[in-house]
Amino acid sequence: MFHNIALAALLCAAPLAGLAQDRPRSDDLLDRLAQPDLRNWPVVEEEIILLWSRSGSASADYLLGRGRAALEAGDLAAAYDHLTALTDHAPEFAEGWNARATMFFEANRYGPAIADIQRVLALEPRHFGALTGLGYMLEEMDLLEEALAAFRAAQAIHPHREEINDAVNRVERALEGQAL
């Protein structure tokens, strides 16, 4: 079920008017990141994350910063307040949804986290972080085929991250064990 939702989200995203100026740069960087022989992938990854974190609105960027700081401090209630205000204020800003999905994930509230990830992927279909988070939750829920699909989608976008490659291998082994 989630596999189809994630893949459908990957296929139906459209550029956003407010973030259109960063879209070509982000697309170029994501294309470069997918190259298996890319040597400076950490630099490219960091540039992508920085672009994704720019909303084009000072108030949205402020709320994202406050939400992330609260999340880092372990204050999930404050993180929820800031990130929900952000998603209300800037519903077209994928990184706001991603940050709130992370907060829900850390609170072990997978239903709301997955719903927010669906929003992320509708807005930014190549968000390898959201796909990876989705994979971890699906794996935890013992939905291994769906988890593998999410991890493989993340791996196709970002083949350099060890934790993504390890997750693909781990879930493949688990599925092979189930087949026996």
N, C-alpha and C positions, 0 to 999 in steps of 0.2 A: 504494500500500500504506500509506504513512505517513499519507496524507490520511485514509483510512478510520479508522485507529487514533486520530488526533487528534480527528476528529469524533465517533467513538464515545465517547472519553473526555469530550468536551464534553457528551454527552447522558446519561451515567450516573453523574455525581458525586452524592454525598449529603452532607448536613451532618454534621460530626464532633462527637461529644459534647464533647470537650475544648475545642473552639474555637467552640462553639455561641453563646456570648455575643457574639462579634465578628461572626458571620455576618450578622445583620440590618444592622448598620452597614456592613459591607463590601459587601453587596448594594446598599444604598442608594447608597453612594459610586460603585460600578461603574455603576449605572443613571444617575447624574448624569454620570459621565465619558463615557458613550456619547452624550450630547446634543451634536449638532454645533455648537451656538451657545454652549457653556459657555465663559465668559471666564476663570474662575479655575481652569482645568484643572490647572495645575501644583500648586496647593494640594491639590486633590482627589486627584491622583495620589500625592502625597507621603503623604497620610493613608492611602490604600490600602496603600502599601508599608509604612508603619509598622504597620498592623493585621496585614498578612501576616507581618511579622517577629516578632510576639508569639505565642509558642507556648503560653503559660500555664504553662510550666515554667522555673524559673530555670536549671537545668542545661542544658536544651535551648537557651535563649536564649544562655547562655554559650558553648556549642559553636558556635552559629551565628556569634556575634561573633568567636570565635577563628578559625573557618574562613574567614570573610570577610576578616579581617585578614591571614591567611596568603596568601589568594588575591591580595589587593591588593599584598602584598609580593613576589609572584611565587614563593612557596614552595608549589609544587603538592603536594609530598609531605605537608607539614604540613596543608595545606588538605584533602587527601584524608583524612588520619587524623581530623581534627576533624569533617569533614562526614559521613564514614562512621559515626563514633561517634554523630553526631546522628541520622542516618537509622535506625540500629539502635535508639537510645534512644527516638525519637519518630517512628515510621513514618507516623503520621497528620498530621504537620506538613509541609504542602506546601512551605514556604519552605526547609526543609532539603534536600529533593530538588532544588529549583530551584537552590540555591547549589551543590550537588554537580554538577548538570548543567552549570552555568557553569564549574566547575573542569574537568570533562571536555572541554567545548567548547574552553577555552583550551589544553588539552593535545592538541588535535586528535584526541580519542578520541570520535568521533561516535556510535558504537554505544552505549556506556554513557551518553553524554549524552542520546541520544534515549530510551533506556529510562527514565532518570530523569525526563525531561520527560513521558513517559506517566504516571508516578506523580503528578507535579505536576498534570496536567490531570484525572486521576481524582479528585484531592482538591479542586482549585480550578479548575473548568473555564473560568473567565474570566481566567486568569492571562496577561495580554497579553505579559508579558516572556518567559514560557516559549514561547508561540506564536511570538513574534518570533524567538527563538533557534532554534526548530525550523525556521522558514522560512529563516533564514540557512544552517543546515546542509544542508537539502534543496537549496537553491540551489547551494551549493558542490558538492554531490554530483550536480549537473546533473539533479535531479528537479524540473523547473521547474513543472509543473502542481501537484505536491504542495506546493512552496514557496509558490506563489501562493495556494493554499487556506489555508495556515497564516498567511500575511501578511494575507489578507483577513479571516480570523477575528480576528486581533489588531486590525485596523483597525476592525472592527465594534464591538469593545469599547472601543477607544481611538482615535478618529478624529483626535486632535490631534497625535500624535507625527509629526514630519516624517520621521524615518527609516523609520517603518512605511509612510507614504504614498509615500515615495520608493521603497521596496522593491517595493510593489505596482506602481507605474508601471514600474520597471526590469524586473521579471519579465514584466509584460504585454508590454512592447516586445520582450523576448527571445523570448517565445512567438510574437508576430506575425512576427518575423524567421524563426523556424523554419517557420512555415506557408507562407512564400513559397518 
